[in-house]
Amino acid sequence: MITEIQGVEELFRAEFGTLTEKFTVVDLTREEARASDSRRVAIPGVYVWWNPESNAIKIGKSFDNSRARAFKHFRDDTAGRFVKLADHPLTRLFLSNVSNPADAHWVAALEIFLEHRLSPAIPARRIG
């Protein structure tokens, strides 16, 4: 089990090799993510909510805006547990966003890979 957020990026790079060049990787605190006006956080990609207590909390994707989709879990309190699990001062949002929208098909592959390898506390129901 990966117990540090840096391990997510290492796992991604080890599996995807040169394909990682198609992505911009961003690791932010919850507050940094919420306040960011950077274009690189508001594009298609995969998100991982993470903290040291729960490790991977929730993994998902967006073919439009990964940060916006990631924050909807707070609004919806996904699985009736997300807010409690993510309400930790060290919660981080790890984004792997495509640099070129034409590469958006890699988003789905990365989401499935991370879902299987990180076993988030709140798994995606659509991924078997």
C-alpha positions as CSV (number, residue, x, y, z in Angstrom):
1,M,0.0,0.0,0.0
2,I,1.2,3.5,-0.9
3,T,1.3,5.6,2.3
4,E,2.6,8.9,1.0
5,I,1.2,11.2,-1.7
6,Q,4.6,11.2,-3.5
7,G,4.0,7.5,-4.1
8,V,1.1,8.2,-6.3
9,E,3.2,10.1,-8.8
10,E,5.9,7.4,-8.6
11,L,3.4,4.7,-9.3
12,F,2.0,6.7,-12.2
13,R,5.4,7.3,-13.7
14,A,6.5,3.7,-13.3
15,E,3.4,2.4,-15.1
16,F,2.9,5.0,-17.8
17,G,6.5,5.7,-18.6
18,T,6.9,8.2,-21.5
19,L,3.1,8.7,-21.6
20,T,3.5,10.7,-18.4
21,E,4.8,13.5,-20.6
22,K,1.2,13.9,-21.9
23,F,0.2,15.0,-18.4
24,T,0.8,17.9,-16.0
25,V,1.0,16.6,-12.4
26,V,-0.1,19.0,-9.7
27,D,-0.1,18.3,-5.9
28,L,-2.0,20.9,-3.9
29,T,-3.5,21.3,-0.4
30,R,-7.2,21.6,-0.4
31,E,-6.9,25.4,0.1
32,E,-4.4,25.8,-2.7
33,A,-6.7,23.8,-5.0
34,R,-9.8,25.8,-4.1
35,A,-8.0,29.1,-4.6
36,S,-6.0,28.3,-7.7
37,D,-6.7,30.3,-10.8
38,S,-4.2,28.3,-12.8
39,R,-5.4,26.8,-16.1
40,R,-3.5,23.7,-15.4
41,V,-5.9,22.6,-12.7
42,A,-9.1,23.2,-14.6
43,I,-8.7,20.9,-17.6
44,P,-9.4,17.2,-18.3
45,G,-7.6,14.8,-16.0
46,V,-7.6,12.4,-13.0
47,Y,-7.9,13.5,-9.4
48,V,-6.9,11.7,-6.2
49,W,-8.1,13.0,-2.8
50,W,-5.5,11.9,-0.2
51,N,-4.5,12.3,3.4
52,P,-2.2,10.5,5.8
53,E,-5.1,8.9,7.8
54,S,-7.1,7.5,4.9
55,N,-4.5,7.4,2.1
56,A,-6.4,7.5,-1.1
57,I,-9.9,8.7,-0.3
58,K,-11.5,9.1,-3.7
59,I,-10.2,8.8,-7.3
60,G,-12.1,10.1,-10.3
61,K,-11.8,11.7,-13.7
62,S,-13.2,14.6,-15.7
63,F,-13.1,15.1,-19.4
64,D,-13.7,18.8,-18.7
65,N,-12.3,20.1,-15.4
66,S,-10.7,17.7,-12.9
67,R,-10.5,20.2,-10.1
68,A,-14.2,21.2,-10.3
69,R,-15.3,17.5,-10.4
70,A,-13.1,16.7,-7.4
71,F,-14.7,19.4,-5.3
72,K,-18.2,18.1,-6.1
73,H,-17.5,15.3,-3.7
74,F,-17.6,17.8,-0.8
75,R,-20.9,19.2,-2.0
76,D,-22.4,15.8,-2.5
77,D,-20.7,14.1,0.5
78,T,-20.1,11.1,-1.7
79,A,-21.1,7.8,-0.1
80,G,-22.1,9.7,3.0
81,R,-18.5,9.5,4.1
82,F,-16.4,11.8,1.9
83,V,-16.7,15.0,4.0
84,K,-15.7,13.1,7.2
85,L,-12.7,11.4,5.5
86,A,-11.5,14.5,3.7
87,D,-12.0,16.9,6.6
88,H,-8.3,16.5,7.7
89,P,-5.8,19.4,7.8
90,L,-3.4,17.4,5.6
91,T,-5.8,16.4,2.9
92,R,-4.3,17.0,-0.6
93,L,-5.6,17.0,-4.1
94,F,-3.3,15.3,-6.6
95,L,-4.2,16.1,-10.2
96,S,-2.8,14.4,-13.3
97,N,-4.2,16.5,-16.1
98,V,-3.6,16.2,-19.8
99,S,-1.5,18.9,-21.4
100,N,-3.3,18.5,-24.7
101,P,-7.1,17.9,-24.9
102,A,-6.5,15.5,-27.8
103,D,-4.9,13.1,-25.3
104,A,-8.0,13.0,-23.1
105,H,-8.5,9.2,-23.8
106,W,-5.5,8.5,-21.5
107,V,-7.5,10.0,-18.6
108,A,-9.8,7.0,-18.5
109,A,-6.9,4.5,-18.5
110,L,-5.1,6.4,-15.7
111,E,-8.3,6.6,-13.5
112,I,-8.8,2.8,-13.8
113,F,-5.2,2.1,-13.1
114,L,-5.1,4.2,-10.0
115,E,-8.4,2.9,-8.8
116,H,-7.1,-0.6,-8.9
117,R,-3.6,0.1,-7.4
118,L,-4.6,2.6,-4.7
119,S,-7.9,1.0,-3.4
120,P,-9.5,4.2,-2.3
121,A,-11.6,4.4,0.8
122,I,-14.6,5.3,-1.4
123,P,-14.2,3.2,-4.6
124,A,-15.9,4.0,-7.9
125,R,-19.0,1.9,-8.4
126,R,-18.5,1.9,-12.2
127,I,-15.1,0.2,-12.1
128,G,-15.1,-3.5,-11.4
